Amino acid sequence: MLSSQIPSADVALITAGPHIKAVTNYKQVSRTLEEFDVEEQPSSVLEEKFPNLTIIHSAVKSLHTKSHCVETADGRVFGYKKLCICSGARPKLLTQDNPYMLGIRDTDSAQEFQKRLSKAKRIVIVGNGGIALELVYEVEGCEVIWAVKDKAIGNTFFDAGAAQFLIPSLEADKPQAAAPCKRPRFTTEEAAPGGSHIFTADRSSQAYGHGPTDSGSALGPDWHEGIALRGAEQVSHRVSVEYQCEVEKIFTCEELHKSPEQTLRTECGDWPVYVRLTNAQTFGCDFVVSATGVVPNTEPFLQGNTFVVADDGGLQVDDHMMTSEADVYAAGDVCTACWEQSPLWQQMRLWTQARQMGWYAGRCMAAHILSEPVELDFCFELFSHITKFFNYKVVLLGKFNSQGLGPDHELLVRCTKGQEYVKVVLSGGRMVGAVLIGETDLEETFENLILNQMDLTPYGEELLNPDIDIEDYFD
């Protein structure tokens, strides 16, 4: 954005990796919804496109806001007139420096996960966000114990109804990405009262993938599609979901042998690492995946500076993406939006918002340099996100999970098993949010209804009547 807006300016990109993340196959689905792929490309691609851009390959060692300069790990110092921090976030690991604990955030950690998984018979995944949802569905050839702290899966994105709609996908056959293979036979083990759900599938064929990607920065939205996520067993799906629990203790095989818990060792078998959950269950496994969210990557920018940091650890930014330090902006996962926000928008650390924030921050920097006015971009008017979970298209709009709404809000739900799940959030008779799972073709209509704030009281439950073509009705 900066390089194109001000061709006469010298623009530098400081990056620790040899590659950059490029947005490809961009598609504007509606006024606020957008779809795109993210792929790694050599940084030279950017330099060829923008002659005024210089790529500096080094990590940042320190930032000196008073003297307006950045020191890199290789000892070089670069001055700046305007600076934007886009350092993203890092995994919020359950425990640090544990060789059996893995957090997935960038392509390096994704490759490491693939490598370890290829030899694994059982793993424990802890977390209930996007990474966890993707992993439990994509992993094959390995038993998965999935520990979630909530009453239902996907609590970050869904309510319990949507979770129940998706759960059968853990026991259903997955569409293959490559050549056809022998169809698996599936069985379902019923959970005991108060126990866990277990989904099982036997498959004799191999999973397909395109090989690992090169190491680089934060993963794109479809990161798992480029990696063959297969373990060492013949089983395809065997996912056991442990609800309403967290990790109480993680200990190694050696620590278990030194403990007086001989009964536990006998029951759990011999594994490299063990996880004790707060529901009194203990599982042995080959390694643990910590998918419990991210922490804004503010190091090494804080030391010696006076940034105002939000409660979630992000650098506070105003409606021009400016931090509390003069001439320093921030965008993406490293920052926290602290302006007066639209009642229909909220920040979530997702690739869509990172792209929007980066684009808008560049626009703001250019406008300030050129002394031009700039207004808050329309993308911050309505929260909108398209993704895919369990091979279903998922569209989230506005206050899709009733975030911040009082007890007077109303929910309308339409569900067709195995096909679609539609939830509408109404407040004062007006649509303020929606969850669309499956090929509903309702995203643009619902987006307009939310933005227009039309009073829908006269329509009542007919709003989701499958016999009414709501697209044409409100067109």
Solvent accessible surface area in square Angstrom, and as a share of the most:
residue,aa,sasa,rsa
1,M,61,0.27
2,L,37,0.18
3,S,10,0.07
4,S,65,0.42
5,Q,86,0.38
6,I,13,0.07
7,P,97,0.61
8,S,105,0.68
9,A,30,0.24
10,D,141,0.73
11,V,26,0.15
12,A,61,0.47
13,L,64,0.32
14,I,46,0.23
15,T,27,0.16
16,A,77,0.60
17,G,20,0.19
18,P,78,0.49
19,H,41,0.18
20,I,17,0.09
21,K,46,0.19
22,A,18,0.14
23,V,55,0.32
24,T,31,0.18
25,N,114,0.58
26,Y,97,0.37
27,K,119,0.50
28,Q,96,0.43
29,V,36,0.21
30,S,10,0.07
31,R,155,0.57
32,T,6,0.03
33,L,1,0.00
34,E,10,0.05
35,E,63,0.28
36,F,19,0.08
37,D,56,0.29
38,V,25,0.14
39,E,80,0.36
40,E,37,0.17
41,Q,39,0.17
42,P,73,0.46
43,S,8,0.05
44,S,51,0.33
45,V,60,0.35
46,L,45,0.22
47,E,65,0.29
48,E,140,0.63
49,K,141,0.60
50,F,40,0.17
51,P,130,0.82
52,N,26,0.13
53,L,18,0.09
54,T,76,0.44
55,I,15,0.08
56,I,9,0.05
57,H,89,0.40
58,S,12,0.08
59,A,49,0.38
60,V,37,0.21
61,K,121,0.51
62,S,25,0.16
63,L,2,0.01
64,H,79,0.35
65,T,6,0.04
66,K,169,0.72
67,S,75,0.48
68,H,49,0.22
69,C,22,0.13
70,V,6,0.03
71,E,42,0.19
72,T,0,0.00
73,A,66,0.51
74,D,81,0.42
75,G,52,0.50
76,R,109,0.40
77,V,92,0.53
78,F,54,0.23
79,G,64,0.62
80,Y,34,0.13
81,K,144,0.61
82,K,46,0.20
83,L,31,0.15
84,C,35,0.21
85,I,5,0.03
86,C,87,0.52
87,S,40,0.26
88,G,16,0.15
89,A,10,0.08
90,R,108,0.39
91,P,33,0.21
92,K,100,0.42
93,L,52,0.26
94,L,67,0.34
95,T,47,0.27
96,Q,123,0.55
97,D,146,0.76
98,N,31,0.16
99,P,92,0.58
100,Y,66,0.25
101,M,14,0.06
102,L,16,0.08
103,G,10,0.09
104,I,10,0.05
105,R,50,0.18
106,D,43,0.22
107,T,6,0.04
108,D,75,0.39
109,S,18,0.11
110,A,0,0.00
111,Q,56,0.25
112,E,60,0.27
113,F,0,0.00
114,Q,35,0.15
115,K,130,0.55
116,R,67,0.24
117,L,0,0.00
118,S,58,0.37
119,K,157,0.66
120,A,1,0.00
121,K,109,0.46
122,R,47,0.17
123,I,0,0.00
124,V,0,0.00
125,I,0,0.00
126,V,10,0.05
127,G,8,0.08
128,N,12,0.06
129,G,18,0.18
130,G,20,0.19
131,I,50,0.25
132,A,0,0.00
133,L,0,0.00
134,E,19,0.09
135,L,0,0.00
136,V,0,0.00
137,Y,15,0.06
138,E,43,0.19
139,V,2,0.01
140,E,6,0.03
141,G,0,0.00
142,C,1,0.00
143,E,30,0.13
144,V,2,0.01
145,I,3,0.01
146,W,0,0.00
147,A,1,0.01
148,V,0,0.00
149,K,134,0.57
150,D,27,0.14
151,K,160,0.68
152,A,15,0.12
153,I,1,0.00
154,G,0,0.00
155,N,73,0.37
156,T,65,0.38
157,F,8,0.03
158,F,2,0.01
159,D,38,0.20
160,A,62,0.48
161,G,35,0.33
162,A,1,0.00
163,A,1,0.01
164,Q,115,0.51
165,F,14,0.06
166,L,0,0.00
167,I,15,0.07
168,P,45,0.28
169,S,14,0.09
170,L,0,0.00
171,E,52,0.23
172,A,49,0.38
173,D,40,0.21
174,K,19,0.08
175,P,82,0.51
176,Q,52,0.23
177,A,86,0.67
178,A,54,0.42
179,A,54,0.42
180,P,127,0.80
181,C,30,0.18
182,K,132,0.56
183,R,171,0.62
184,P,18,0.11
185,R,178,0.65
186,F,60,0.25
187,T,85,0.49
188,T,61,0.35
189,E,70,0.31
190,E,155,0.70
191,A,37,0.29
192,A,70,0.54
193,P,139,0.87
194,G,91,0.87
195,G,38,0.37
196,S,17,0.11
197,H,74,0.33
198,I,39,0.20
199,F,8,0.03
200,T,14,0.08
201,A,0,0.00
202,D,77,0.40
203,R,9,0.03
204,S,73,0.47
205,S,21,0.13
206,Q,106,0.47
207,A,25,0.19
208,Y,86,0.33
209,G,36,0.35
210,H,144,0.64
211,G,29,0.28
212,P,75,0.47
213,T,57,0.33
214,D,85,0.44
215,S,40,0.26
216,G,18,0.17
217,S,57,0.37
218,A,29,0.23
219,L,14,0.07
220,G,9,0.09
221,P,42,0.26
222,D,58,0.30
223,W,21,0.07
224,H,23,0.10
225,E,100,0.45
226,G,17,0.17
227,I,10,0.05
228,A,31,0.24
229,L,8,0.04
230,R,26,0.09
231,G,9,0.08
232,A,51,0.40
233,E,61,0.27
234,Q,110,0.49
235,V,22,0.13
236,S,1,0.01
237,H,3,0.01
238,R,67,0.24
239,V,1,0.01
240,S,6,0.04
241,V,0,0.00
242,E,9,0.04
243,Y,46,0.17
244,Q,110,0.49
245,C,4,0.02
246,E,99,0.44
247,V,31,0.18
248,E,102,0.46
249,K,97,0.41
250,I,32,0.16
251,F,7,0.03
252,T,29,0.17
253,C,27,0.16
254,E,108,0.48
255,E,91,0.41
256,L,1,0.01
257,H,92,0.41
258,K,175,0.74
259,S,32,0.21
260,P,131,0.83
261,E,58,0.26
262,Q,96,0.43
263,T,96,0.56
264,L,28,0.14
265,R,40,0.15
266,T,99,0.58
267,E,130,0.58
268,C,20,0.12
269,G,31,0.30
270,D,108,0.56
271,W,45,0.16
272,P,47,0.30
273,V,0,0.00
274,Y,0,0.00
275,V,0,0.00
276,R,51,0.19
277,L,0,0.00
278,T,77,0.45
279,N,56,0.29
280,A,94,0.73
281,Q,82,0.37
282,T,23,0.13
283,F,31,0.13
284,G,0,0.00
285,C,0,0.00
286,D,33,0.17
287,F,4,0.02
288,V,0,0.00
289,V,0,0.00
290,S,4,0.02
291,A,12,0.09
292,T,41,0.24
293,G,43,0.41
294,V,43,0.25
295,V,44,0.25
296,P,5,0.03
297,N,44,0.22
298,T,10,0.06
299,E,101,0.46
300,P,38,0.24
301,F,17,0.07
302,L,55,0.27
303,Q,158,0.70
304,G,72,0.69
305,N,21,0.11
306,T,96,0.56
307,F,20,0.08
308,V,73,0.42
309,V,60,0.35
310,A,14,0.11
311,D,160,0.83
312,D,67,0.35
313,G,25,0.24
314,G,0,0.00
315,L,0,0.00
316,Q,60,0.27
317,V,3,0.02
318,D,60,0.31
319,D,58,0.30
320,H,50,0.22
321,M,0,0.00
322,M,52,0.23
323,T,14,0.08
324,S,60,0.39
325,E,21,0.09
326,A,67,0.52
327,D,38,0.20
328,V,0,0.00
329,Y,0,0.00
330,A,0,0.00
331,A,3,0.02
332,G,8,0.08
333,D,12,0.06
334,V,0,0.00
335,C,0,0.00
336,T,19,0.11
337,A,7,0.05
338,C,59,0.36
339,W,26,0.09
340,E,169,0.76
341,Q,66,0.29
342,S,20,0.13
343,P,110,0.69
344,L,16,0.08
345,W,4,0.01
346,Q,24,0.11
347,Q,39,0.17
348,M,30,0.13
349,R,65,0.24
350,L,29,0.14
351,W,57,0.20
352,T,10,0.06
353,Q,8,0.04
354,A,29,0.22
355,R,59,0.22
356,Q,16,0.07
357,M,2,0.01
358,G,29,0.28
359,W,101,0.36
360,Y,0,0.00
361,A,1,0.01
362,G,7,0.06
363,R,63,0.23
364,C,0,0.00
365,M,7,0.03
366,A,0,0.00
367,A,8,0.06
368,H,51,0.23
369,I,55,0.28
370,L,80,0.40
371,S,103,0.66
372,E,94,0.42
373,P,131,0.82
374,V,19,0.11
375,E,141,0.63
376,L,70,0.35
377,D,26,0.14
378,F,74,0.31
379,C,21,0.13
380,F,2,0.01
381,E,73,0.33
382,L,1,0.00
383,F,2,0.01
384,S,12,0.08
385,H,13,0.06
386,I,21,0.10
387,T,26,0.15
388,K,100,0.43
389,F,5,0.02
390,F,7,0.03
391,N,72,0.37
392,Y,40,0.15
393,K,40,0.17
394,V,0,0.00
395,V,2,0.01
396,L,0,0.00
397,L,0,0.00
398,G,0,0.00
399,K,27,0.11
400,F,0,0.00
401,N,42,0.21
402,S,22,0.14
403,Q,51,0.23
404,G,87,0.84
405,L,49,0.24
406,G,36,0.34
407,P,140,0.88
408,D,111,0.58
409,H,52,0.23
410,E,92,0.41
411,L,79,0.39
412,L,14,0.07
413,V,77,0.44
414,R,43,0.16
415,C,71,0.43
416,T,58,0.33
417,K,172,0.73
418,G,52,0.50
419,Q,115,0.51
420,E,19,0.08
421,Y,5,0.02
422,V,0,0.00
423,K,3,0.01
424,V,0,0.00
425,V,0,0.00
426,L,12,0.06
427,S,32,0.21
428,G,62,0.59
429,G,17,0.16
430,R,93,0.34
431,M,0,0.00
432,V,14,0.08
433,G,0,0.00
434,A,0,0.00
435,V,1,0.01
436,L,1,0.01
437,I,0,0.00
438,G,6,0.05
439,E,129,0.58
440,T,17,0.10
441,D,86,0.44
442,L,9,0.05
443,E,14,0.06
444,E,96,0.43
445,T,16,0.09
446,F,0,0.00
447,E,1,0.00
448,N,65,0.33
449,L,6,0.03
450,I,0,0.00
451,L,37,0.19
452,N,106,0.54
453,Q,61,0.27
454,M,73,0.32
455,D,61,0.32
456,L,4,0.02
457,T,91,0.53
458,P,110,0.69
459,Y,58,0.22
460,G,37,0.36
461,E,139,0.62
462,E,92,0.41
463,L,8,0.04
464,L,11,0.05
465,N,39,0.20
466,P,101,0.63
467,D,132,0.68
468,I,67,0.34
469,D,83,0.43
470,I,11,0.06
471,E,74,0.33
472,D,98,0.51
473,Y,131,0.50
474,F,44,0.18
475,D,154,0.80
